[in-house]
Amino acid sequence: MQQKLAKRYRELFEVFAKHRGKMLTRVTFWGFYDGSTWLDNWPVKGRTNHPLLWDRELQPKPALTAVIEALQS
């Protein structure tokens, strides 16, 4: 799942980078790390979600590397 998440983040940020400064000036994340995500227990009670760039131990995930690489290309 981490590789799928990284791939999706890369795809999104490649599009964001393509439109940088034209119609897109910033990206906002609703949370900093997986331990504080508002998506746990929503929309399915009991489900744990891991949507952000840092894991529950505040370690960077492959998705963070994918974002950085997409913005550098």
C-alpha positions in Angstrom: 0.0 0.0 0.0 2.9 2.4 0.7 4.1 2.0 -2.9 0.6 2.7 -4.2 0.3 5.8 -2.1 3.8 7.0 -3.2 2.8 6.4 -6.9 -0.4 8.4 -6.4 1.3 11.3 -4.7 3.9 11.4 -7.4 1.2 11.5 -10.1 -0.6 14.4 -8.3 2.5 16.4 -7.6 3.7 16.0 -11.2 0.5 17.7 -12.3 0.8 20.3 -9.5 4.4 21.1 -10.7 3.3 21.4 -14.3 0.9 24.2 -13.3 3.1 25.8 -10.6 2.6 29.5 -10.6 -0.1 29.6 -13.2 -3.3 28.5 -11.5 -1.8 26.6 -8.6 0.2 28.4 -5.9 0.0 26.1 -2.8 -1.1 22.7 -1.6 -2.6 22.2 1.9 -2.5 18.9 3.8 -5.1 18.3 6.5 -2.7 16.8 9.0 1.0 16.4 9.5 1.5 12.7 10.2 -0.6 9.5 10.2 -0.9 9.6 14.0 -3.0 12.8 13.8 -5.1 12.1 10.7 -8.8 13.0 11.0 -9.6 10.1 8.6 -9.2 7.4 11.3 -12.7 5.9 11.9 -14.2 7.8 9.0 -16.1 6.9 7.0 -15.8 3.4 8.4 -15.8 3.1 12.2 -12.7 1.1 13.3 -10.7 1.7 10.1 -7.2 3.1 10.4 -6.1 5.4 7.7 -2.5 6.2 6.6 -2.8 9.1 4.1 0.0 11.4 5.0 3.7 11.8 4.2 5.0 10.8 7.7 4.1 7.6 9.5 2.8 7.3 13.1 6.4 7.3 14.4 7.1 10.6 12.5 9.3 8.8 10.0 9.1 9.8 6.4 7.3 7.5 4.1 8.0 6.7 0.4 5.3 9.1 -0.5 7.4 12.0 0.8 10.3 11.0 -1.5 7.9 10.7 -4.4 6.6 14.3 -3.8 10.2 15.7 -3.5 11.2 13.9 -6.7 8.1 15.1 -8.6 8.8 18.7 -7.6 12.5 18.5 -8.6 11.9 17.2 -12.1 
